[in-house]
Amino acid sequence: MSYLRCSCFSFAAFIASIVVQSAPAAADLKLCNSTASRIGVAIGYQDKEGWATEGWWNIASQTCETLLKGAVPSRFIYVHAIDYDRGGEWAGKNDMCTGEKSFTIRGVQDCVSRGYKATGFFEVDTGDAKEWTVRLTDPEPANKK
């Protein structure tokens, strides 16, 4: 199944949708779906074993899901999400490997020759945080004149 990139998900919406929550809970990487749609999410990160991508988490509208338990594995986390109900995706310029169904893939090189899809992820800079929440929101409506 292929998904077309929707221009309605602007880069500004990506930046505006990323927040840190400072709750006293355990250090985890979480994603909150603040949209009106069901979404599918994949993440990429670098840990002590190298690069990895994982997915797909299916996250209902207006809910949050813990994607990784424990401290955030690296300063930069990469996210790709698909809007199942309205189409479109949250994507970026960082190509990483994804699978059609649930997956954990080591390495981000030569995706296609290894039987995976090369997919664009957007980058999230977590600084030195041990806990992080990414919040995806509906796109801002276009201004009407």
MILOVEX-511069 format. One line per field, with one value per residue: residue in one letter; x, y, z of N, C-alpha, C in turn. Coordinates in steps of 0.1 Angstrom, whole numbers. Each point is the difference from the previous one (the first is absolute). Layout:
N
code <- A,...
nX <- X,...
nY <- Y,...
nZ <- Z,...
caX <- X,...
caY <- Y,...
caZ <- Z,...
cX <- X,...
cY <- Y,...
cZ <- Z,...
***
This chain:
145
code <- M,S,Y,L,R,C,S,C,F,S,F,A,A,F,I,A,S,I,V,V,Q,S,A,P,A,A,A,D,L,K,L,C,N,S,T,A,S,R,I,G,V,A,I,G,Y,Q,D,K,E,G,W,A,T,E,G,W,W,N,I,A,S,Q,T,C,E,T,L,L,K,G,A,V,P,S,R,F,I,Y,V,H,A,I,D,Y,D,R,G,G,E,W,A,G,K,N,D,M,C,T,G,E,K,S,F,T,I,R,G,V,Q,D,C,V,S,R,G,Y,K,A,T,G,F,F,E,V,D,T,G,D,A,K,E,W,T,V,R,L,T,D,P,E,P,A,N,K,K
nX <- 8,-3,7,-8,10,-6,-1,-11,9,0,12,-7,-9,10,6,-12,0,12,-3,5,-3,-1,-6,-3,-6,0,13,-7,-1,-8,-11,-5,-11,2,-1,-9,12,-2,11,9,8,11,10,10,11,10,3,4,-10,-3,-3,-12,-9,-11,-10,-11,0,-12,-2,-10,-10,7,9,7,12,5,10,8,2,2,12,-3,1,-5,8,2,-13,-3,-10,-8,-10,-10,-7,-5,-6,9,10,11,11,7,8,12,12,-1,6,-9,3,-11,-8,-6,5,-3,9,11,6,11,5,5,10,0,-9,-1,13,-3,-8,5,-9,5,-1,-6,9,-7,9,2,4,3,11,1,-13,-4,-10,-9,-8,-3,-5,-7,-2,-13,1,7,-13,-1,7,-12,0
nY <- -12,10,9,9,8,4,10,-5,-10,12,4,11,-8,-5,12,5,-12,4,-7,6,-11,8,-11,-3,-4,-13,0,6,-6,10,-4,13,-7,13,-9,2,-4,-13,-2,-2,-5,6,-5,9,-7,6,-13,-7,-6,13,2,4,-7,5,-9,1,11,-6,13,-2,6,10,-9,-5,-3,-9,6,6,-11,8,3,12,-9,11,10,-6,2,-10,7,-11,8,-9,8,-10,10,10,-10,0,7,-3,7,-4,6,-6,-6,-8,-12,-4,-8,-9,-9,-5,9,-6,10,-7,13,11,-7,2,9,4,0,4,4,12,9,8,5,12,3,6,9,-5,12,-11,6,2,1,-6,10,-4,10,-7,12,-8,11,3,0,12,4,-1,12,3,5
nZ <- 0,-9,6,-4,-1,11,-9,4,1,3,-3,0,-5,-7,-2,-3,-6,1,11,10,6,10,-2,13,-11,-2,-2,-9,-12,-1,-6,-1,-3,-2,-9,-10,-4,-5,6,-9,9,-6,7,0,4,7,2,11,-5,-1,-13,4,-7,6,-2,-3,7,3,-1,8,-6,4,-3,11,-5,9,-8,9,7,10,3,-6,-10,-6,-3,-11,-1,-8,-6,-3,-5,0,-7,8,7,0,1,-7,3,11,-8,-3,0,11,-11,4,5,-7,8,-7,8,12,4,1,-5,0,1,-7,-4,-13,3,-12,-1,12,-10,4,5,-9,12,-3,9,9,2,12,4,7,-5,13,-4,11,0,-9,-3,-11,-4,-7,-8,-1,-13,0,1,-13,1,2,-13
caX <- -8,9,-7,5,3,-10,5,-7,8,12,11,-3,-8,9,7,-9,-6,10,0,6,-8,8,-7,9,-1,13,6,-5,-3,-14,-6,-14,-8,-10,-8,-13,2,9,13,10,13,13,10,14,9,13,4,14,2,0,-13,-12,-14,-10,-13,-10,-10,-13,-4,-13,-1,0,7,14,5,14,7,12,1,13,6,1,12,9,-4,-9,-10,-6,-14,-8,-14,-10,-14,-8,-14,-2,11,11,10,10,12,11,10,9,-5,2,-7,-12,-7,-15,-7,8,14,12,10,13,6,-9,5,-4,-13,-7,7,-2,-15,-8,-3,7,-11,5,-3,4,9,-4,11,-4,10,5,-11,-1,-14,-4,-13,-3,-15,-5,-12,-6,6,-7,-8,5,-7,-9,-1
caY <- 12,12,12,13,11,10,13,6,-1,9,-1,8,-8,-10,7,4,-11,-7,6,-8,0,-2,-8,-8,-15,-7,6,-8,8,-1,8,3,3,10,2,-6,-13,-11,1,-10,7,-7,9,-4,5,-7,-4,-5,-10,6,6,-9,5,-9,5,11,2,6,9,6,15,6,-8,0,-13,-1,-7,-6,2,4,13,2,-6,9,14,2,-10,2,-4,0,-4,-1,2,-11,4,11,0,9,-5,9,-5,9,-3,-10,-14,-11,-12,-5,-11,1,-3,3,-2,6,-1,6,6,9,0,-10,-6,-7,-12,-9,-4,10,12,12,8,12,2,13,0,6,2,-1,6,-10,-5,-14,-3,9,-3,6,2,2,7,3,12,12,3,11,12,4,15
caZ <- 0,1,5,-6,9,0,3,12,11,-3,9,12,8,7,11,10,6,9,13,11,12,12,10,8,-4,-5,-12,-12,-12,-2,-11,2,-12,2,-12,-1,-8,4,-7,1,3,1,5,-2,10,1,14,1,-11,-13,-4,0,-2,5,-3,0,11,-4,11,-1,2,13,9,0,1,3,-11,6,15,5,-5,-14,-4,-7,0,-11,-2,-13,0,-12,4,-11,4,-6,-4,-10,-9,3,9,6,-6,-1,-10,5,-4,8,-5,6,-6,-2,13,12,-3,6,-11,3,-11,-8,-13,-9,4,-11,-3,11,1,7,-6,5,4,6,14,5,12,12,8,14,8,9,8,2,-2,-11,-6,-13,-1,-13,0,-13,-7,1,-12,-8,1,-11,-2
cX <- 9,-9,6,2,-11,6,-7,7,13,11,-2,-9,8,7,-9,-6,9,1,7,-10,9,-7,10,0,14,4,-4,0,-15,-5,-14,-6,-11,-8,-13,0,8,13,9,14,11,11,14,8,14,2,14,2,-1,-14,-11,-12,-10,-14,-9,-8,-12,-5,-13,0,-1,6,15,5,15,6,12,0,14,5,0,14,11,-5,-10,-9,-6,-14,-6,-14,-9,-14,-9,-13,-1,11,11,9,8,13,11,10,10,-5,5,-8,-13,-5,-15,-8,9,15,10,12,13,7,-9,6,-6,-14,-6,7,-1,-15,-9,-3,9,-11,6,-5,3,8,-6,13,-4,10,6,-11,0,-14,-4,-14,-1,-15,-3,-13,-6,6,-9,-8,7,-8,-9,-1,-14
cY <- 12,12,12,10,11,13,7,-2,8,-3,8,-8,-11,6,4,-12,-8,7,-10,1,-3,-6,-9,-14,-5,6,-10,9,-3,8,1,4,10,3,-6,-14,-10,2,-12,7,-10,9,-6,7,-7,-3,-6,-11,6,5,-11,8,-10,6,-13,-1,6,7,6,15,4,-9,1,-15,1,-8,-7,2,2,13,1,-4,9,14,2,-13,4,-6,1,-5,1,3,-10,5,10,0,10,-6,11,-7,10,-5,-10,-14,-11,-12,-2,-12,2,-3,3,-4,6,-3,6,5,8,0,-11,-7,-8,-13,-10,-4,9,12,12,11,13,3,15,-1,7,1,0,6,-11,-6,-15,-5,10,-5,8,1,3,7,1,12,12,3,12,12,4,15,3
cZ <- 0,4,-7,10,-2,4,12,13,-1,10,12,9,7,12,11,7,10,13,10,12,12,11,7,-3,-4,-13,-12,-12,-3,-12,3,-13,3,-12,1,-6,8,-7,2,2,-1,5,-4,10,-1,15,-1,-11,-14,-3,0,-4,5,-4,-2,13,-6,12,-3,2,14,11,-1,1,3,-11,5,15,4,-6,-15,-5,-6,0,-12,-2,-14,0,-14,5,-12,6,-7,-5,-11,-10,4,10,6,-4,0,-10,5,-3,10,-5,8,-7,-1,12,11,-3,10,-9,5,-13,-8,-14,-9,3,-10,-3,11,2,7,-9,6,3,6,14,3,13,12,9,15,10,9,8,0,-3,-11,-5,-13,-1,-15,0,-14,-6,2,-12,-8,2,-12,0,-3
***
